[in-house]
Amino acid sequence: MSGHRALAAAACAALFFPAASSSPPGSVRRVEVSRDFAVQRADGAITVEARPLEGETPVEFARRISKDEATAQKVLAVTGVVSGERSAVLSFGALSDESKRAAIEALFPSDVRATSGWLHIAVEDERLADVAEWFTGASGNAPALAKENAFALDVVPPGSMVRIPAELLLPPFRDAEPVPDTAPPNLVFDRDEKGRYAVYRLRKGEALYSAVVVRFTGRLFAVDVNDLAMTIAARSHIEDVHAIPVGFPVKIPLEVLSEEFLPKDDPRSLERAREKAESAQFARPEIARGLAGVRVILDAGHGGRDTGTLHGGVWESTYVYDVACRLRRILAEKTHAEVLMTTRDAVLGWKVPESDRLRDTRAQVLLTEPAYSLVDPTVGVNLRWYLANSLIRRPGPDGSKVPPERTVFVSLHADSLHPSVRGAMVYVPGERYLRDRYSKAGPVYAAYREVKEQPVVSFNRKERVASEGASTALANGIVTALREAGLPVHPFSPVRTHVIRAGREWVPAILRYNRVPNRVLVELANLGNEEDRALMKTRGFRGALADSLASAVVAFFGGPPPGLYGPVPSPASKAAPKPVKPPPKKSRKKS
């Protein structure tokens, strides 16, 4: 070996293989996240083995996984990495922030970022010095963790929870979207002649529909919720679903339980944990202060002859279009983003009426070439994703190319769910649902420029994984912004990778066939809920939604945190407090 190669090999060895830990020998744990990503913890030291995803160049891969450019060059210098013949093996300290987060999520799927800090659940005997090294970057913070958690020993046993204060956390863990500090539900698992089930004991004031079906199974649509409630009642020998005693053991079949509530050794739970860990590597785009160089595509759902959800005289299409126009105005006036709309009202244009109750209109058209009058809802949905895929290819205002990673797609809707469900939800494209090539044929599509440009859409593996990770980060930011503004948010898993309806799991077409990497579908409210519906009929609420969405998009690209656009106006006074109850009738008459 020449002197040059010897030096390179020595440098790579120092980078890829961490120094020995003082943890007890023989402790090895390995998690195969995918064929392209594996994490190992050996005697307290964490290493990652990774290779480029399908569709990812070696340079893109090295820069994604490495903490800096120098480390990326060392990765590329390892024989076999560029050709794909071998994986790169990196120590935890050599990883990028996103890769550190992915490694931790793979090894410790029960960990969560709470508002007070990171909650780490030990899976085996763990030294506090190792935990401090992983999460704070310094083993010397072990005494601080011992004091914070009132630990008397340097080693914590399996199942112990270690709280790492937010001020000590490394950026990938500090900047993760926090979940509320609430105790997890106490589920007990058992089996009977019909199979495995989870037992939940109802608390005072809880109902079978909302506290069990909606919370633990992910069902939201009225028919699904009611049908499953009857199934669970029969399994649990409940005679009257409206008179269930406090503490009654409700049996929830494991096959309908959401993945997050499954036993940690259940195959579905393990698979979802691996998917989340892998997509976490793509959680953040490059910084774009003030959205400079960013393209935002706003899609108001439905329109034209398609009113969408219709409850109590409220058209979904009318009110989500108003929110989209408000969001467009904020982004155009307060950021440097290029803002594009997928629809336009032929009468109103994109003007924002300063009134609570809105005049319904069927004049909205889809801005394809030629424009489509939204006669057929199915055709309209398909032409929307063709339009979105065309817009990301078009030059920016100055004629330069806008990178797809700097493009955001936000589709706005208002749901029709079980009346017990309240608040906003956000859907993202789950990687497992983006598998095939898609196209639409026939004379109804052939006339449009956007279809002719690219009639078939497909995704490589890198695009599928990256879109779930980045879109989830954007969705979490939207939920955080809505909560900080005091707006109603669905309390149980408000960010979801798919819809569950009539026994099927699927991703809405506007996300499934869409090639914008950062894309979300936001259900702003449940029009099937009386309180949500009353709020949607107020301009204060719609303006607050637009403010929060704008703030979340800015924060996604590294701008100010949610809350940028000030306090939420109340529906009645347009000043402040809580947009959580219908406004008094007097205020609506004044408007």
C-alpha positions as CSV (number, residue, x, y, z in Angstrom):
1,M,0.0,0.0,0.0
2,S,1.4,3.4,-0.9
3,G,1.8,6.1,1.7
4,H,-1.1,8.1,0.3
5,R,-3.5,5.1,0.5
6,A,-2.2,4.2,4.0
7,L,-3.0,7.7,5.2
8,A,-6.5,7.6,3.6
9,A,-7.2,4.2,5.2
10,A,-6.1,5.4,8.6
11,A,-8.4,8.5,8.3
12,C,-11.3,6.3,7.2
13,A,-10.7,3.9,10.1
14,A,-10.7,6.7,12.6
15,L,-14.0,8.0,11.1
16,F,-15.9,4.8,10.7
17,F,-14.9,2.8,13.7
18,P,-15.5,4.5,17.0
19,A,-13.3,4.2,20.0
20,A,-14.1,1.4,22.4
21,S,-16.7,2.2,25.1
22,S,-16.3,1.4,28.7
23,S,-19.7,-0.4,28.7
24,P,-19.8,-4.0,29.7
25,P,-18.5,-6.2,26.8
26,G,-20.7,-8.5,24.8
27,S,-23.6,-6.1,24.5
28,V,-24.5,-6.0,20.8
29,R,-27.8,-4.9,19.2
30,R,-28.4,-4.6,15.5
31,V,-31.5,-3.2,13.6
32,E,-31.9,-3.8,9.9
33,V,-34.0,-0.8,8.9
34,S,-33.9,-1.6,5.2
35,R,-31.5,-3.1,2.7
36,D,-29.8,0.3,2.5
37,F,-29.6,1.2,6.2
38,A,-28.7,-0.6,9.3
39,V,-27.8,0.5,12.8
40,Q,-25.8,-1.3,15.4
41,R,-25.0,-0.6,19.1
42,A,-22.0,-2.5,20.4
43,D,-20.9,-2.0,24.0
44,G,-22.5,1.4,24.0
45,A,-21.1,2.7,20.7
46,I,-23.5,3.3,17.8
47,T,-22.5,2.8,14.2
48,V,-24.5,3.0,10.9
49,E,-24.0,1.0,7.8
50,A,-25.6,2.6,4.7
51,R,-25.5,2.7,1.0
52,P,-27.2,5.0,-1.6
53,L,-30.9,4.5,-2.2
54,E,-32.1,3.7,-5.7
55,G,-32.1,7.0,-7.6
56,E,-29.5,8.6,-5.3
57,T,-25.9,9.4,-6.6
58,P,-22.9,8.5,-4.4
59,V,-22.2,12.2,-3.8
60,E,-25.8,12.9,-2.8
61,F,-25.6,9.9,-0.5
62,A,-22.3,10.9,1.1
63,R,-23.5,14.5,1.8
64,R,-26.8,13.3,3.2
65,I,-25.3,10.9,5.7
66,S,-22.2,12.8,6.7
67,K,-21.9,15.6,9.3
68,D,-19.9,17.9,6.9
69,E,-18.2,18.0,3.5
70,A,-14.9,16.7,4.8
71,T,-16.6,13.6,6.2
72,A,-18.5,13.1,2.9
73,Q,-15.2,13.1,1.0
74,K,-13.8,10.4,3.3
75,V,-16.9,8.3,2.7
76,L,-16.4,8.6,-1.1
77,A,-12.8,7.7,-0.7
78,V,-13.6,4.3,0.8
79,T,-13.1,1.6,-1.8
80,G,-16.4,0.1,-3.0
81,V,-18.7,2.8,-1.7
82,V,-19.0,4.8,-5.0
83,S,-19.5,1.5,-7.0
84,G,-22.0,0.3,-4.6
85,E,-20.1,-2.9,-3.8
86,R,-19.9,-2.1,-0.1
87,S,-21.7,0.0,2.5
88,A,-20.2,3.0,4.3
89,V,-19.8,2.4,8.0
90,L,-19.9,5.6,10.1
91,S,-19.6,6.2,13.8
92,F,-22.4,8.1,15.5
93,G,-20.3,11.3,15.8
94,A,-19.6,11.3,12.0
95,L,-23.3,11.3,11.0
96,S,-25.4,14.2,9.8
97,D,-28.2,15.4,12.2
98,E,-30.9,13.6,10.2
99,S,-28.9,10.4,10.2
100,K,-28.3,10.6,14.0
101,R,-32.1,11.0,14.4
102,A,-32.7,8.0,12.1
103,A,-30.3,5.8,14.0
104,I,-31.8,6.7,17.4
105,E,-35.4,6.1,16.1
106,A,-34.3,2.7,14.8
107,L,-32.6,1.6,18.0
108,F,-35.2,3.1,20.4
109,P,-38.6,3.3,18.7
110,S,-40.4,4.0,22.0
111,D,-38.4,7.3,22.4
112,V,-40.4,10.6,22.0
113,R,-39.6,14.3,22.0
114,A,-41.8,15.8,24.6
115,T,-42.3,19.5,25.4
116,S,-39.9,19.2,28.4
117,G,-37.2,17.3,26.5
118,W,-36.3,13.9,25.1
119,L,-37.8,10.9,26.8
120,H,-35.5,7.9,26.2
121,I,-36.6,4.4,27.1
122,A,-33.7,2.0,27.8
123,V,-33.9,-1.3,26.0
124,E,-31.2,-3.0,28.0
125,D,-28.7,-2.0,30.7
126,E,-27.3,1.4,29.6
127,R,-24.7,3.6,31.0
128,L,-25.8,7.2,31.6
129,A,-22.5,8.3,30.1
130,D,-23.4,6.6,26.8
131,V,-26.9,8.1,26.9
132,A,-25.4,11.5,27.5
133,E,-23.0,11.0,24.6
134,W,-25.8,10.0,22.2
135,F,-28.3,12.7,23.0
136,T,-26.1,15.6,24.2
137,G,-22.8,15.0,22.5
138,A,-20.9,14.8,25.8
139,S,-20.6,11.9,28.2
140,G,-19.7,14.5,30.8
141,N,-23.4,15.4,31.0
142,A,-24.1,12.1,32.7
143,P,-24.2,13.7,36.2
144,A,-26.7,16.2,35.0
145,L,-28.9,13.4,33.7
146,A,-28.6,11.5,37.0
147,K,-29.7,14.6,38.9
148,E,-32.6,15.3,36.5
149,N,-33.9,11.7,36.8
150,A,-32.9,11.1,40.5
151,F,-30.8,8.1,39.5
152,A,-28.4,6.7,42.2
153,L,-26.5,4.4,39.8
154,D,-24.5,5.0,36.7
155,V,-26.3,2.2,34.8
156,V,-30.1,2.3,34.1
157,P,-31.9,-1.0,33.7
158,P,-34.2,-2.0,30.7
159,G,-37.5,-0.2,30.6
160,S,-36.2,2.8,32.5
161,M,-37.2,6.3,31.2
162,V,-34.4,8.9,31.0
163,R,-35.5,12.5,30.6
164,I,-32.9,14.6,28.7
165,P,-33.7,18.3,29.2
166,A,-34.3,20.2,26.0
167,E,-31.4,22.7,26.8
168,L,-28.9,19.8,26.7
169,L,-30.1,18.1,23.5
170,L,-28.2,18.0,20.3
171,P,-30.0,19.8,17.4
172,P,-31.6,16.7,15.8
173,F,-33.3,15.9,19.0
174,R,-33.9,19.4,20.3
175,D,-35.5,20.5,17.0
176,A,-37.8,17.5,16.7
177,E,-41.5,18.4,16.8
178,P,-42.6,17.7,20.4
179,V,-45.7,15.8,21.4
180,P,-47.7,16.9,24.5
181,D,-46.5,15.5,27.8
182,T,-49.3,13.1,28.4
183,A,-49.2,9.7,29.9
184,P,-49.5,6.9,27.3
185,P,-52.8,4.9,27.5
186,N,-52.6,1.8,29.7
187,L,-53.3,-1.0,27.3
188,V,-53.0,-4.7,28.4
189,F,-52.8,-7.4,25.8
190,D,-54.5,-10.8,26.0
191,R,-56.0,-13.6,23.8
192,D,-59.3,-15.4,23.6
193,E,-60.8,-17.9,21.2
194,K,-61.1,-15.1,18.5
195,G,-57.5,-14.1,18.7
196,R,-55.3,-11.4,20.4
197,Y,-56.8,-8.1,21.7
198,A,-55.9,-5.1,23.7
199,V,-57.9,-4.1,26.8
200,Y,-58.6,-0.5,27.6
201,R,-60.6,0.5,30.7
202,L,-62.8,3.4,30.2
203,R,-62.3,6.5,32.3
204,K,-64.9,8.9,33.6
205,G,-66.6,10.9,30.8
206,E,-65.2,8.7,28.0
207,A,-67.3,7.2,25.3
208,L,-66.8,4.1,23.2
209,Y,-66.8,6.0,19.9
210,S,-64.3,8.7,20.6
211,A,-62.2,7.3,23.5
212,V,-61.7,3.9,21.9
213,V,-62.6,3.6,18.2
214,V,-61.3,7.0,17.1
215,R,-58.3,7.0,19.4
216,F,-57.0,3.5,19.1
217,T,-58.1,2.3,15.6
218,G,-57.6,5.5,13.5
219,R,-61.2,5.2,12.1
220,L,-62.7,8.7,11.5
221,F,-65.6,8.3,9.1
222,A,-69.0,8.0,10.8
223,V,-70.0,4.7,9.2
224,D,-66.7,3.1,10.0
225,V,-66.7,4.4,13.6
226,N,-70.2,3.3,14.3
227,D,-69.7,-0.2,12.7
228,L,-66.5,-0.9,14.5
229,A,-68.0,0.4,17.8
230,M,-70.7,-2.3,17.5
231,T,-68.1,-4.9,16.7
232,I,-66.0,-4.0,19.7
233,A,-69.1,-3.9,21.9
234,A,-70.0,-7.4,20.9
235,R,-66.5,-8.7,21.5
236,S,-66.5,-7.0,24.9
237,H,-70.1,-8.2,25.9
238,I,-71.3,-4.6,26.1
239,E,-75.1,-4.5,26.0
240,D,-75.6,-0.7,25.9
241,V,-72.8,1.4,24.3
242,H,-74.3,4.6,25.9
243,A,-74.1,3.2,29.5
244,I,-70.7,1.6,29.9
245,P,-69.5,1.7,33.5
246,V,-66.2,3.5,34.4
247,G,-63.4,1.0,34.4
248,F,-65.1,-1.4,32.1
249,P,-62.6,-3.6,30.2
250,V,-63.1,-2.9,26.5
251,K,-61.6,-5.5,24.1
252,I,-60.0,-4.0,20.9
253,P,-59.1,-6.6,18.3
254,L,-55.4,-6.4,17.5
255,E,-56.1,-6.4,13.7
256,V,-57.9,-3.0,14.0
257,L,-55.4,-1.4,16.4
258,S,-53.3,1.5,15.0
259,E,-49.7,0.7,14.7
260,E,-48.6,3.1,17.4
261,F,-50.6,1.2,20.0
262,L,-49.5,-2.3,19.0
263,P,-47.1,-4.4,21.2
264,K,-43.6,-3.4,20.4
265,D,-42.8,-6.9,19.1
266,D,-45.7,-7.0,16.7
267,P,-44.5,-7.2,13.1
268,R,-46.6,-4.2,12.0
269,S,-45.2,-2.1,14.8
270,L,-41.7,-3.1,13.9
271,E,-42.2,-2.4,10.2
272,R,-43.7,1.1,10.9
273,A,-40.8,1.9,13.3
274,R,-38.3,1.0,10.5
275,E,-40.2,3.1,8.0
276,K,-40.2,6.1,10.3
277,A,-36.5,5.7,11.1
278,E,-35.5,5.6,7.4
279,S,-37.6,8.5,6.3
280,A,-36.2,10.6,9.2
281,Q,-33.0,11.0,7.2
282,F,-34.8,13.4,4.9
283,A,-36.7,15.5,7.4
284,R,-35.4,18.9,6.5
285,P,-34.7,20.9,3.3
286,E,-31.9,23.4,2.9
287,I,-32.3,26.7,4.7
288,A,-34.2,29.4,2.7
289,R,-34.6,32.5,4.9
290,G,-37.9,34.3,4.2
291,L,-38.7,31.6,1.6
292,A,-36.2,33.1,-0.8
293,G,-36.0,30.9,-3.9
294,V,-39.0,28.8,-2.6
295,R,-42.0,27.9,-4.7
296,V,-45.3,27.3,-2.9
297,I,-48.2,25.6,-4.7
298,L,-51.6,26.1,-3.1
299,D,-54.4,23.8,-3.9
300,A,-57.9,24.6,-2.7
301,G,-59.8,21.3,-2.9
302,H,-62.9,20.7,-5.0
303,G,-64.6,23.7,-6.7
304,G,-66.8,24.2,-9.7
305,R,-69.7,21.7,-9.7
306,D,-67.8,19.7,-6.9
307,T,-68.8,21.3,-3.6
308,G,-66.9,18.7,-1.6
309,T,-68.3,18.2,1.9
310,L,-71.7,19.8,2.5
311,H,-72.9,20.2,6.1
312,G,-75.4,22.7,7.5
313,G,-75.3,24.7,4.3
314,V,-71.5,25.0,4.4
315,W,-69.7,24.1,1.2
316,E,-66.2,22.8,1.6
317,S,-65.1,24.2,-1.7
318,T,-66.2,27.8,-0.8
319,Y,-64.5,28.0,2.6
320,V,-61.2,26.2,1.8
321,Y,-60.8,28.4,-1.3
322,D,-61.1,31.5,1.1
323,V,-58.3,30.1,3.3
324,A,-56.1,29.4,0.3
325,C,-56.6,33.0,-0.9
326,R,-55.7,34.3,2.5
327,L,-52.6,32.1,2.7
328,R,-51.6,33.3,-0.8
329,R,-51.9,36.9,0.3
330,I,-49.8,36.4,3.4
331,L,-47.0,34.6,1.6
332,A,-47.0,37.1,-1.3
333,E,-46.9,40.1,1.1
334,K,-44.6,38.8,3.9
335,T,-42.2,36.4,2.2
336,H,-40.0,36.1,-0.9
337,A,-41.8,32.9,-2.1
338,E,-43.2,32.4,-5.5
339,V,-46.8,31.5,-4.8
340,L,-48.8,29.6,-7.4
341,M,-52.5,28.6,-7.2
342,T,-54.0,25.6,-8.9
343,T,-57.5,27.1,-9.1
344,R,-59.0,30.5,-9.6
345,D,-62.6,31.9,-9.2
346,A,-63.6,33.4,-12.5
347,V,-65.7,36.1,-10.7
348,L,-63.8,36.8,-7.5
349,G,-60.3,36.0,-8.6
350,W,-58.1,35.6,-5.6
351,K,-59.7,38.4,-3.6
352,V,-60.3,37.9,0.1
353,P,-63.9,39.0,1.1
354,E,-63.9,40.7,4.5
355,S,-67.0,38.9,5.7
356,D,-67.8,35.9,7.9
357,R,-70.4,34.0,5.8
358,L,-69.3,33.5,2.2
359,R,-71.3,33.5,-1.0
360,D,-71.2,30.0,-2.6
361,T,-69.9,29.9,-6.2
362,R,-69.3,27.3,-8.9
363,A,-67.1,29.6,-10.9
364,Q,-63.7,28.1,-9.8
365,V,-61.6,26.6,-12.6
366,L,-58.5,24.5,-12.6
367,L,-55.6,26.4,-14.1
368,T,-54.4,23.8,-16.5
369,E,-53.9,24.6,-20.2
370,P,-56.6,24.8,-21.3
371,A,-58.4,25.6,-18.0
372,Y,-60.7,22.9,-16.7
373,S,-64.1,23.8,-15.3
374,L,-64.2,21.1,-12.6
375,V,-67.2,19.4,-14.0
376,D,-66.1,15.9,-13.0
377,P,-64.5,15.4,-9.5
378,T,-62.4,12.4,-10.6
379,V,-61.0,14.2,-13.7
380,G,-60.4,17.3,-11.6
381,V,-58.3,15.4,-9.0
382,N,-56.2,13.7,-11.7
383,L,-55.6,16.9,-13.6
384,R,-54.5,18.6,-10.3
385,W,-51.6,16.2,-9.8
386,Y,-50.7,16.5,-13.5
387,L,-50.7,20.3,-13.0
388,A,-48.6,20.1,-9.8
389,N,-46.0,17.9,-11.6
390,S,-45.9,20.4,-14.5
391,L,-45.5,23.4,-12.2
392,I,-42.4,22.0,-10.5
393,R,-40.7,21.7,-13.9
394,R,-41.4,25.3,-14.9
395,P,-38.8,28.1,-14.6
396,G,-38.9,30.5,-11.7
397,P,-39.8,34.2,-12.0
398,D,-36.2,35.0,-13.0
399,G,-36.1,32.2,-15.5
400,S,-33.9,30.0,-13.4
401,K,-34.8,26.5,-12.3
402,V,-36.4,26.0,-8.9
403,P,-35.1,22.8,-7.3
404,P,-37.9,20.4,-6.5
405,E,-36.6,20.3,-2.8
406,R,-37.5,24.0,-2.6
407,T,-41.1,23.4,-3.7
408,V,-44.0,23.0,-1.3
409,F,-47.4,21.7,-2.2
410,V,-50.3,22.4,0.2
411,S,-53.8,21.0,-0.6
412,L,-56.6,22.4,1.6
413,H,-59.7,20.6,2.5
414,A,-62.4,20.3,5.2
415,D,-63.4,16.8,6.3
416,S,-66.7,15.1,6.8
417,L,-66.1,12.7,9.8
418,H,-67.9,11.3,12.8
419,P,-69.4,14.2,14.7
420,S,-67.3,13.5,17.8
421,V,-64.1,14.3,15.9
422,R,-62.7,17.8,16.1
423,G,-59.8,19.8,14.7
424,A,-57.3,19.8,11.9
425,M,-55.4,16.8,10.5
426,V,-52.6,16.5,8.0
427,Y,-52.0,13.7,5.5
428,V,-48.6,12.9,4.0
429,P,-47.6,10.4,1.3
430,G,-46.6,7.1,3.1
431,E,-43.7,5.5,1.3
432,R,-45.3,2.1,1.4
433,Y,-48.2,3.4,-0.8
434,L,-46.0,4.9,-3.5
435,R,-45.1,1.8,-5.5
436,D,-46.2,1.9,-9.1
437,R,-46.2,3.9,-12.3
438,Y,-49.3,6.0,-12.8
439,S,-51.0,7.5,-15.8
440,K,-54.4,8.4,-17.0
441,A,-55.5,7.8,-20.6
442,G,-58.5,8.8,-22.7
443,P,-59.6,11.8,-24.7
444,V,-60.7,13.7,-21.5
445,Y,-57.0,13.9,-20.5
446,A,-55.3,14.0,-23.9
447,A,-56.2,17.6,-24.6
448,Y,-54.2,19.1,-21.7
449,R,-50.7,20.4,-21.9
450,E,-49.7,19.0,-18.5
451,V,-50.7,15.4,-19.5
452,K,-48.8,15.7,-22.8
453,E,-45.6,16.9,-21.0
454,Q,-45.4,13.8,-18.8
455,P,-48.2,11.3,-19.2
456,V,-46.6,8.8,-16.8
457,V,-45.3,9.4,-13.3
458,S,-43.1,7.0,-11.3
459,F,-41.0,7.2,-8.2
460,N,-37.6,5.7,-7.3
461,R,-36.9,4.5,-3.8
462,K,-35.0,7.6,-2.8
463,E,-38.0,9.8,-3.9
464,R,-40.5,7.7,-2.0
465,V,-38.5,7.7,1.3
466,A,-37.5,11.4,1.0
467,S,-41.1,12.5,0.3
468,E,-42.5,10.8,3.4
469,G,-39.7,12.2,5.6
470,A,-39.8,15.8,4.4
471,S,-43.6,15.9,4.2
472,T,-43.9,14.6,7.7
473,A,-41.6,17.3,9.0
474,L,-43.7,19.9,7.2
475,A,-46.9,18.3,8.6
476,N,-45.6,18.3,12.1
477,G,-44.7,22.0,11.8
478,I,-48.2,22.7,10.7
479,V,-49.7,20.9,13.7
480,T,-47.4,22.8,16.0
481,A,-48.3,26.1,14.5
482,L,-52.0,25.4,14.8
483,R,-51.7,24.3,18.4
484,E,-49.6,27.4,19.3
485,A,-52.3,29.6,17.8
486,G,-54.9,27.9,19.9
487,L,-56.7,26.4,17.0
488,P,-58.5,23.0,17.2
489,V,-56.3,20.0,16.2
490,H,-57.3,16.4,16.2
491,P,-56.0,15.0,19.5
492,F,-55.1,11.5,18.3
493,S,-52.4,11.2,15.6
494,P,-53.1,14.4,13.7
495,V,-50.4,13.6,11.1
496,R,-51.1,10.4,9.1
497,T,-49.5,8.6,6.2
498,H,-52.8,7.2,4.8
499,V,-56.6,7.3,5.0
500,I,-58.6,4.4,6.5
501,R,-62.1,4.0,5.1
502,A,-64.4,1.1,4.5
503,G,-61.7,-1.3,5.4
504,R,-59.2,0.2,2.9
505,E,-56.0,2.0,3.5
506,W,-54.9,4.5,0.8
507,V,-53.2,7.8,0.1
508,P,-55.3,10.5,-1.6
509,A,-54.5,10.8,-5.3
510,I,-53.4,14.4,-5.0
511,L,-50.5,13.1,-2.8
512,R,-50.0,9.7,-4.3
513,Y,-49.3,10.8,-7.9
514,N,-47.7,14.1,-7.0
515,R,-43.9,14.6,-7.5
516,V,-43.5,17.7,-5.3
517,P,-41.1,16.3,-2.5
518,N,-42.7,18.4,0.3
519,R,-46.4,17.8,0.0
520,V,-49.3,17.7,2.4
521,L,-53.1,17.5,2.4
522,V,-54.5,19.6,5.3
523,E,-58.0,18.9,6.6
524,L,-58.6,22.3,8.2
525,A,-61.7,21.2,10.2
526,N,-64.4,18.6,10.5
527,L,-67.6,20.1,9.0
528,G,-69.4,17.2,10.4
529,N,-68.7,18.6,13.9
530,E,-71.0,21.5,14.9
531,E,-68.3,23.5,16.7
532,D,-65.8,23.2,13.8
533,R,-68.5,24.1,11.3
534,A,-69.4,27.3,13.2
535,L,-65.8,28.3,13.4
536,M,-65.3,27.8,9.7
537,K,-68.0,30.4,9.0
538,T,-65.9,33.1,10.6
539,R,-63.2,35.1,8.9
540,G,-61.2,35.3,12.1
541,F,-60.8,31.6,12.2
542,R,-60.0,31.3,8.5
543,G,-57.5,34.1,8.8
544,A,-55.9,32.3,11.8
545,L,-55.6,29.1,9.8
546,A,-53.9,31.0,7.0
547,D,-51.5,32.7,9.4
548,S,-50.5,29.4,11.0
549,L,-50.0,27.6,7.7
550,A,-47.8,30.5,6.5
551,S,-45.8,30.4,9.7
552,A,-45.3,26.6,9.4
553,V,-44.0,26.9,5.8
554,V,-41.6,29.6,6.8
555,A,-40.3,27.6,9.8
556,F,-39.9,24.5,7.6
557,F,-37.2,26.2,5.6
558,G,-35.4,27.5,8.7
559,G,-37.2,30.8,9.3
560,P,-38.8,32.0,12.5
561,P,-40.7,29.4,14.5
562,P,-44.4,29.1,14.4
563,G,-46.2,32.2,15.7
564,L,-44.5,34.5,13.3
565,Y,-47.7,36.3,12.3
566,G,-48.9,37.2,15.8
567,P,-51.9,36.3,17.9
568,V,-55.0,34.7,16.5
569,P,-58.0,37.0,16.1
570,S,-61.2,35.8,17.7
571,P,-64.1,35.2,15.4
572,A,-66.1,38.0,17.1
573,S,-63.7,40.8,17.7
574,K,-60.7,40.0,15.4
575,A,-58.5,40.6,18.4
576,A,-57.4,37.6,20.4
577,P,-58.5,34.9,22.5
578,K,-59.8,31.4,21.8
579,P,-61.2,30.4,18.5
580,V,-62.6,27.2,20.0
581,K,-66.3,28.1,20.4
582,P,-68.9,29.3,17.9
583,P,-69.0,33.2,18.0
584,P,-72.1,34.9,19.4
585,K,-74.9,35.5,16.9
586,K,-74.6,39.3,17.4
587,S,-71.1,39.4,16.0
588,R,-72.1,37.6,12.9
589,K,-74.9,40.1,12.2
590,K,-72.5,43.0,12.5
591,S,-70.3,41.4,9.9
